[in-house]
Amino acid sequence: MLHGMSTTVAAASERSAAEVNEEIRALWRRSGGTLTTEQRAEYQRLVMEWAAAAPRSHRAA
């Protein structure tokens, strides 16, 4: 399920990395491979949300 645009990473970070990744893929599909300025801002927000939701398998020592 795709969610509407959120304005904060914290509010949307309850989604899994897989859910956010699917929204990123959908954004690229809708754009036809070229993002507008507005879509770039949305992409950056989604990447930040994805990074926050991604599992941490290795931590720096």
C-alpha positions as CSV (number, residue, x, y, z in Angstrom):
1,M,0.0,0.0,0.0
2,L,1.4,3.4,-0.9
3,H,1.0,6.3,1.4
4,G,0.4,9.9,0.6
5,M,3.2,12.4,0.8
6,S,4.4,13.0,4.3
7,T,6.2,16.1,5.4
8,T,8.3,14.6,8.2
9,V,10.5,11.5,8.4
10,A,9.7,10.9,12.0
11,A,5.9,10.7,11.4
12,A,6.3,8.2,8.6
13,S,9.3,6.2,10.0
14,E,6.8,3.6,11.4
15,R,6.7,2.0,8.0
16,S,9.2,-0.7,7.1
17,A,12.1,-0.2,4.8
18,A,10.4,-2.4,2.3
19,E,7.3,-0.2,2.3
20,V,9.3,2.9,1.8
21,N,11.3,1.2,-1.0
22,E,8.1,0.4,-2.8
23,E,7.1,4.0,-2.6
24,I,10.5,5.0,-4.0
25,R,10.0,2.6,-6.9
26,A,6.5,3.9,-7.6
27,L,7.8,7.5,-7.7
28,W,10.4,6.5,-10.3
29,R,7.8,4.6,-12.4
30,R,5.4,7.6,-12.3
31,S,8.2,10.0,-13.3
32,G,9.3,8.0,-16.3
33,G,12.9,8.1,-15.1
34,T,13.2,11.9,-14.8
35,L,12.3,13.6,-11.6
36,T,10.9,17.1,-11.4
37,T,12.2,19.5,-8.7
38,E,9.2,18.6,-6.5
39,Q,9.7,14.8,-7.1
40,R,13.4,15.2,-6.2
41,A,12.5,16.6,-2.9
42,E,10.1,13.7,-2.3
43,Y,12.7,11.2,-3.3
44,Q,15.2,12.7,-0.9
45,R,12.6,12.6,1.9
46,L,11.9,8.9,1.1
47,V,15.5,8.0,1.0
48,M,16.0,9.5,4.5
49,E,12.9,7.6,5.7
50,W,14.2,4.4,4.2
51,A,17.6,4.8,5.8
52,A,15.9,5.4,9.2
53,A,13.8,2.2,8.7
54,A,16.5,0.0,7.3
55,P,17.8,-2.7,9.7
56,R,21.2,-2.1,11.2
57,S,23.1,-5.3,10.6
58,H,26.7,-4.0,11.3
59,R,27.7,-1.3,13.7
60,A,31.0,0.5,13.6
61,A,33.3,-0.5,16.4
